[in-house]
């Protein structure tokens, strides 16, 4: 009986140590910058585009794009993920999606588009089929949500990254959004 208690105690101590190590192995996500550029100022403009830190744990990104025109049914979104290595170099993803067609009929086989859309879907008003009228808003995307998606669901290696997104309408780049972040 005494020997089995010692064995049980040793097993519990080993489990506590293992769990302690597991909880300390994690990747941290942090925004470093966000830029929103209306490349065609006659078509629309960004009313705001910012990163905000309420406290150490609650940080978020928000943007609002206003246009006086109805966004047509041929809205193309081009997205590139770049990693900083002597300048930003393409890393892993460089995709273009007919956004209106994608929203109308989301293809479960298009894993990359599904993943990147899931990063903003709960925080945006672009969640129905085209045509869009009014403003495009992405409101208060929290860093904790992005950290979970980019470090636990999709394991990016440590480093500095930039996600560049273009909104292309009638073969003209109307917007350019660059989100800079660091994983460490």
N, C-alpha and C positions, 0 to 999 in steps of 0.2 A: 504494500500500500504506500509506504514511504517513498519507494523508488518511482512509482507511477506519478506521485505528486510532483517530484522533482522534474520528471520528464514533461508533465503538463505545464509546469512553470516555465521550463526552457522553451517549449513550443510557443507559449503565449509571448514570451519576450522576443523571440525571433519574429513572430508575426507582427508585433508592434514595430520592431525595427524596419521590417520590410515595408509596412504601410507608411512609415515615416519617410522612407526614401522615395516611395512612389509619389506621395503628395508633393515632394519638393522638386520633382522632375516635371517642369512645365515650360511652355513657351509663352512669353509675354508679348502682347500686341500693343502698339502705340501709334497713334496718328502723328505725323510730323508736319504735314501741310495739305492744303486742298486749294485748288485753283479752278475757277469756272470762267471760261472765256466764250463770249458770244461772238463767233467768227463772222456771222452775218448780222450786223447790228440793226439792219432794216427789218429783218425778219422777227427778231426777238431780243430780249435782254435778260440778264440775271438780276433779280431784285436783291437777292442776297446769296451768299455762298460762304460758309464759315464752319470752323471747328470751335466748340465751346467746352470749357472745363468748369463744371459746377463745383466739384471737389476732387479729391484724389481718385475716387472710384467711379464717379459718374461724368463721363466725357461723351460728346456726341457730335455728329456732323449733320448739317442742314443746308438745303439749297432750294431756291425758287426761281423758275424760268418762266417769264411772261412773253406771250406772243399775241399779236392782235389777229393773227390768222388761225384758221382751223388747221390743226396738224392733219395732213392727208393720210390716206390708207397705205402709202408706200414709205413707211418710216423704217430706215435701216439703222441699226445700232452696231457700231464697230468697237470692239473692246480688245485691248492689249494689256497683258501683264508683263512688266519689265522689272528686272533685278539690277541693282546698281553694282556694276563691275567696270570701273573706268568709264563712267557715264552709264546711262540706263540702256540695257540690252534686252531684247525680247527674251522672255522666260516662260516656257510652257504653253501659254495660251495666246492666240491671236485669232479672234473669231469675228464674224459678221453675221447678224441675224436680222431677218425681216421681222421686225418687232410686232407689227400688226398681225401678221400671219401666226407668229408664235403665240401671242395672247389669245387669238381666236381659237387656236388648236394646239395647246402645249404638248409637245412631243416628249413622252417619257424617255425616249432614247437619246434625246439631246441633253446629256448630263451636264455639259459645261454651261450651256445657256440656262438650264434649270438652276444650277448652283449659283451663278452670278445674279440671276433675277431674285433668288431667295434671299440674297443679302439686303435687298431694299424693299421687297414686296410688302412686309408688314408696316412699312413706314412711308409709303408713297400713295399718291392718288392715281397712278397709272396702272390700274388693275382691271381694266375692262377693255373691250375691243375698240379699235379705231373707228372713227376719227375722234381726236381729242379737241375739246374746246376749253379755253381758259388756261390757267397756269398749271405747270408741272411742278409738283412739290415733293421733295424728299425731306421728311421732318424728323429730326432727332434720332438718327440711327445710332444707338449706343455702342460704345467701344466694347462692352462686355459681350454683346451679341456677335459682333464681327470677330472678336477674339475667339469665341467658341467655334464659329464657322471655319475660320482660317487656320486654327491650330489644332482643333480636335476632330473636326469632320474631314478637313483637307489639310494634310500635314505639309505645310510649306516649310522649307529649311530656313534657318535664321538668316537675316540680312535686311537690307533696305530695298523697298519695292515701290513701284509706281503703277497704278492702274489708270490707263488713259482710255476714255470713252468718247466717241464721236456720235453725234446725232446727224444722220445724213438724210436730207429730203431733196428729192429731184436731183440726185447726184451732186449736191452741194453740201459741204460740211457746215452745218449751222451752229453747232456747239462743240466745245472741247472741254472735258472735265478731267482733271488730273488729281488723283488722290495718292498722297505719299504716306507710307507707313513703314514701321520697323517691327521686325520679329526678332526677339532675343531671349 
